[in-house]
């Protein structure tokens, strides 16, 4: 099973109930996705990593 952004979000919201931590994860996701695009990296992979980094 390949990791996807949707699966990562599902996992995150299943175990994280704090709104501030969810907002933090979304902010980190947005910034890492932007860097992935800038450097020609796999944006989906970096989105998954960002959502699950904590």
VOVOLUM-929388 format. One record per atom (N, C-alpha, C, O): residue number from 1; atom name; z, y, x. Coordinates in steps of 0.05 Angstrom, whole numbers, plus 32768, in hexadecimal, padded with zeros to 4 digits. Layout:
N
@resi->NUM&name->CA&up->Z&north->Y&east->X
...
// end
This chain:
54
@resi->1&name->N&up->8000&north->7FE8&east->8011
@resi->1&name->CA&up->8000&north->8000&east->8000
@resi->1&name->C&up->8000&north->8019&east->8012
@resi->1&name->O&up->8012&north->801D&east->8022
@resi->2&name->N&up->7FEC&north->8029&east->800F
@resi->2&name->CA&up->7FE9&north->8041&east->801F
@resi->2&name->C&up->7FFA&north->8058&east->8012
@resi->2&name->O&up->7FFA&north->805B&east->7FFA
@resi->3&name->N&up->8008&north->8067&east->8023
@resi->3&name->CA&up->8018&north->807D&east->8018
@resi->3&name->C&up->8006&north->8093&east->800D
@resi->3&name->O&up->7FF2&north->809A&east->8019
@resi->4&name->N&up->800E&north->809D&east->7FF6
@resi->4&name->CA&up->7FFF&north->80B4&east->7FEA
@resi->4&name->C&up->8013&north->80CA&east->7FE3
@resi->4&name->O&up->802B&north->80C5&east->7FE2
@resi->5&name->N&up->8008&north->80E1&east->7FDF
@resi->5&name->CA&up->8018&north->80F8&east->7FD7
@resi->5&name->C&up->8027&north->80F2&east->7FBD
@resi->5&name->O&up->803E&north->80F8&east->7FBA
@resi->6&name->N&up->8018&north->80E6&east->7FAA
@resi->6&name->CA&up->8024&north->80E0&east->7F90
@resi->6&name->C&up->803B&north->80CC&east->7F92
@resi->6&name->O&up->8050&north->80D0&east->7F85
@resi->7&name->N&up->8038&north->80B8&east->7FA2
@resi->7&name->CA&up->804D&north->80A4&east->7FA6
@resi->7&name->C&up->8065&north->80B1&east->7FB4
@resi->7&name->O&up->807C&north->80AC&east->7FAD
@resi->8&name->N&up->8060&north->80C3&east->7FC7
@resi->8&name->CA&up->8075&north->80D0&east->7FD5
@resi->8&name->C&up->8085&north->80E2&east->7FC2
@resi->8&name->O&up->809D&north->80E3&east->7FC2
@resi->9&name->N&up->8077&north->80F1&east->7FB1
@resi->9&name->CA&up->8084&north->8102&east->7F9D
@resi->9&name->C&up->8095&north->80F1&east->7F8A
@resi->9&name->O&up->80AB&north->80F9&east->7F83
@resi->10&name->N&up->808A&north->80DB&east->7F81
@resi->10&name->CA&up->8098&north->80C9&east->7F6F
@resi->10&name->C&up->80B2&north->80BF&east->7F7C
@resi->10&name->O&up->80C7&north->80C0&east->7F6F
@resi->11&name->N&up->80B0&north->80B7&east->7F95
@resi->11&name->CA&up->80C8&north->80AD&east->7FA3
@resi->11&name->C&up->80DC&north->80C4&east->7FA7
@resi->11&name->O&up->80F4&north->80C0&east->7FA2
@resi->12&name->N&up->80D3&north->80DB&east->7FAF
@resi->12&name->CA&up->80E4&north->80F2&east->7FB3
@resi->12&name->C&up->80F3&north->80F9&east->7F9A
@resi->12&name->O&up->810C&north->80FD&east->7F9A
@resi->13&name->N&up->80E5&north->80FB&east->7F84
@resi->13&name->CA&up->80F2&north->8104&east->7F6B
@resi->13&name->C&up->8104&north->80EE&east->7F5F
@resi->13&name->O&up->8116&north->80F4&east->7F4F
@resi->14&name->N&up->80FF&north->80D5&east->7F66
@resi->14&name->CA&up->8110&north->80BF&east->7F5D
@resi->14&name->C&up->812C&north->80C2&east->7F6A
@resi->14&name->O&up->8140&north->80BD&east->7F5D
@resi->15&name->N&up->812D&north->80C9&east->7F83
@resi->15&name->CA&up->8146&north->80C8&east->7F92
@resi->15&name->C&up->8152&north->80E4&east->7F97
@resi->15&name->O&up->8169&north->80E6&east->7F9F
@resi->16&name->N&up->8143&north->80F9&east->7F93
@resi->16&name->CA&up->814D&north->8114&east->7F99
@resi->16&name->C&up->8150&north->8123&east->7F7E
@resi->16&name->O&up->813C&north->8127&east->7F70
@resi->17&name->N&up->8168&north->812B&east->7F78
@resi->17&name->CA&up->816D&north->8139&east->7F5F
@resi->17&name->C&up->8172&north->8157&east->7F62
@resi->17&name->O&up->8172&north->8166&east->7F4F
@resi->18&name->N&up->8175&north->815F&east->7F7B
@resi->18&name->CA&up->817A&north->817B&east->7F80
@resi->18&name->C&up->8160&north->818C&east->7F7F
@resi->18&name->O&up->814D&north->8186&east->7F8D
@resi->19&name->N&up->8160&north->81A0&east->7F6E
@resi->19&name->CA&up->8148&north->81B1&east->7F6B
@resi->19&name->C&up->8142&north->81BF&east->7F85
@resi->19&name->O&up->812B&north->81C3&east->7F8D
@resi->20&name->N&up->8157&north->81C7&east->7F94
@resi->20&name->CA&up->8152&north->81D6&east->7FAD
@resi->20&name->C&up->8145&north->81C3&east->7FC2
@resi->20&name->O&up->8134&north->81CC&east->7FD1
@resi->21&name->N&up->814D&north->81AA&east->7FC3
@resi->21&name->CA&up->8140&north->8198&east->7FD6
@resi->21&name->C&up->8124&north->8191&east->7FCE
@resi->21&name->O&up->8112&north->818E&east->7FDF
@resi->22&name->N&up->811E&north->8190&east->7FB4
@resi->22&name->CA&up->8103&north->818C&east->7FAB
@resi->22&name->C&up->80F1&north->81A4&east->7FB2
@resi->22&name->O&up->80DB&north->81A0&east->7FBB
@resi->23&name->N&up->80FC&north->81BC&east->7FAE
@resi->23&name->CA&up->80EC&north->81D4&east->7FB6
@resi->23&name->C&up->80E8&north->81D5&east->7FD4
@resi->23&name->O&up->80D2&north->81DC&east->7FDD
@resi->24&name->N&up->80FC&north->81CD&east->7FE3
@resi->24&name->CA&up->80FA&north->81CC&east->8000
@resi->24&name->C&up->80E3&north->81B9&east->8008
@resi->24&name->O&up->80D3&north->81BF&east->8019
@resi->25&name->N&up->80E3&north->81A1&east->7FFC
@resi->25&name->CA&up->80CF&north->818D&east->8003
@resi->25&name->C&up->80B3&north->8198&east->7FFC
@resi->25&name->O&up->80A0&north->8193&east->800C
@resi->26&name->N&up->80B0&north->81A6&east->7FE6
@resi->26&name->CA&up->8096&north->81B1&east->7FDE
@resi->26&name->C&up->808D&north->81C7&east->7FF2
@resi->26&name->O&up->8075&north->81C9&east->7FF8
@resi->27&name->N&up->80A0&north->81D7&east->7FFB
@resi->27&name->CA&up->8099&north->81EC&east->800E
@resi->27&name->C&up->8091&north->81E0&east->8029
@resi->27&name->O&up->807D&north->81E9&east->8035
@resi->28&name->N&up->809F&north->81CB&east->8032
@resi->28&name->CA&up->8097&north->81BE&east->804B
@resi->28&name->C&up->807C&north->81B0&east->8048
@resi->28&name->O&up->806C&north->81B1&east->805A
@resi->29&name->N&up->8078&north->81A4&east->8031
@resi->29&name->CA&up->805E&north->8198&east->802B
@resi->29&name->C&up->8047&north->81AC&east->802E
@resi->29&name->O&up->8033&north->81A6&east->803B
@resi->30&name->N&up->804A&north->81C3&east->8022
@resi->30&name->CA&up->8035&north->81D7&east->8022
@resi->30&name->C&up->8030&north->81E1&east->803F
@resi->30&name->O&up->8019&north->81E4&east->8047
@resi->31&name->N&up->8045&north->81E5&east->804E
@resi->31&name->CA&up->8040&north->81EE&east->806A
@resi->31&name->C&up->8034&north->81D9&east->807C
@resi->31&name->O&up->8023&north->81DF&east->808C
@resi->32&name->N&up->803D&north->81C0&east->8079
@resi->32&name->CA&up->8031&north->81AB&east->808A
@resi->32&name->C&up->8014&north->81A5&east->8082
@resi->32&name->O&up->8004&north->819F&east->8093
@resi->33&name->N&up->800E&north->81A8&east->8068
@resi->33&name->CA&up->7FF2&north->81A4&east->805F
@resi->33&name->C&up->7FE0&north->81B9&east->806B
@resi->33&name->O&up->7FCA&north->81B3&east->8074
@resi->34&name->N&up->7FEA&north->81D2&east->806C
@resi->34&name->CA&up->7FDB&north->81E8&east->8078
@resi->34&name->C&up->7FD6&north->81E3&east->8096
@resi->34&name->O&up->7FC0&north->81E7&east->80A0
@resi->35&name->N&up->7FEA&north->81DA&east->80A4
@resi->35&name->CA&up->7FE6&north->81D3&east->80C0
@resi->35&name->C&up->7FD4&north->81BC&east->80C4
@resi->35&name->O&up->7FC4&north->81BB&east->80D7
@resi->36&name->N&up->7FD6&north->81A8&east->80B3
@resi->36&name->CA&up->7FC4&north->8191&east->80B5
@resi->36&name->C&up->7FA7&north->819A&east->80B2
@resi->36&name->O&up->7F95&north->8191&east->80C1
@resi->37&name->N&up->7FA1&north->81AB&east->809F
@resi->37&name->CA&up->7F86&north->81B6&east->809B
@resi->37&name->C&up->7F7D&north->81C6&east->80B4
@resi->37&name->O&up->7F67&north->81C2&east->80BD
@resi->38&name->N&up->7F8F&north->81D7&east->80BE
@resi->38&name->CA&up->7F89&north->81E8&east->80D5
@resi->38&name->C&up->7F81&north->81D7&east->80ED
@resi->38&name->O&up->7F6F&north->81DF&east->80FC
@resi->39&name->N&up->7F8F&north->81C1&east->80F1
@resi->39&name->CA&up->7F8B&north->81B1&east->8109
@resi->39&name->C&up->7F7A&north->8198&east->8104
@resi->39&name->O&up->7F77&north->8187&east->8116
@resi->40&name->N&up->7F6E&north->8196&east->80ED
@resi->40&name->CA&up->7F5C&north->8180&east->80E7
@resi->40&name->C&up->7F69&north->8165&east->80E5
@resi->40&name->O&up->7F5D&north->8151&east->80EB
@resi->41&name->N&up->7F82&north->8165&east->80DB
@resi->41&name->CA&up->7F91&north->814C&east->80D8
@resi->41&name->C&up->7F8F&north->8142&east->80BB
@resi->41&name->O&up->7F85&north->8150&east->80AA
@resi->42&name->N&up->7F9A&north->812A&east->80B7
@resi->42&name->CA&up->7F9A&north->811E&east->809D
@resi->42&name->C&up->7FAF&north->812C&east->808B
@resi->42&name->O&up->7FC7&north->8128&east->808D
@resi->43&name->N&up->7FA5&north->813D&east->8079
@resi->43&name->CA&up->7FB6&north->814D&east->8068
@resi->43&name->C&up->7FC8&north->813C&east->8055
@resi->43&name->O&up->7FDF&north->8142&east->8052
@resi->44&name->N&up->7FBD&north->8127&east->804A
@resi->44&name->CA&up->7FCC&north->8115&east->8038
@resi->44&name->C&up->7FE4&north->8109&east->8047
@resi->44&name->O&up->7FFA&north->8108&east->803D
@resi->45&name->N&up->7FDF&north->80FF&east->805F
@resi->45&name->CA&up->7FF4&north->80F3&east->806F
@resi->45&name->C&up->800A&north->8107&east->8075
@resi->45&name->O&up->8022&north->8100&east->8072
@resi->46&name->N&up->8003&north->811F&east->807C
@resi->46&name->CA&up->8017&north->8134&east->8082
@resi->46&name->C&up->8026&north->813D&east->8069
@resi->46&name->O&up->803D&north->8144&east->806B
@resi->47&name->N&up->8018&north->813D&east->8052
@resi->47&name->CA&up->8026&north->8143&east->8039
@resi->47&name->C&up->803C&north->812E&east->8033
@resi->47&name->O&up->8052&north->8135&east->802C
@resi->48&name->N&up->8035&north->8115&east->8037
@resi->48&name->CA&up->8048&north->80FF&east->8032
@resi->48&name->C&up->8060&north->8102&east->8045
@resi->48&name->O&up->8077&north->8100&east->803D
@resi->49&name->N&up->805A&north->8106&east->805E
@resi->49&name->CA&up->8070&north->8109&east->8072
@resi->49&name->C&up->8082&north->8121&east->806B
@resi->49&name->O&up->809A&north->811F&east->806E
@resi->50&name->N&up->8076&north->8137&east->8063
@resi->50&name->CA&up->8086&north->814E&east->805C
@resi->50&name->C&up->8098&north->8149&east->8044
@resi->50&name->O&up->80AF&north->8151&east->8044
@resi->51&name->N&up->808D&north->813C&east->802F
@resi->51&name->CA&up->809D&north->8138&east->8017
@resi->51&name->C&up->80B5&north->8125&east->801D
@resi->51&name->O&up->80CA&north->8128&east->8011
@resi->52&name->N&up->80B1&north->8113&east->802F
@resi->52&name->CA&up->80C6&north->80FE&east->8034
@resi->52&name->C&up->80D6&north->8104&east->804E
@resi->52&name->O&up->80E6&north->80F2&east->8056
@resi->53&name->N&up->80D3&north->811B&east->805A
@resi->53&name->CA&up->80DF&north->811F&east->8074
@resi->53&name->C&up->80FD&north->8120&east->8074
@resi->53&name->O&up->8109&north->811A&east->8089
@resi->54&name->N&up->810A&north->8127&east->805F
@resi->54&name->CA&up->8127&north->8128&east->805E
@resi->54&name->C&up->8132&north->810D&east->8056
@resi->54&name->O&up->814B&north->8109&east->8055
// end
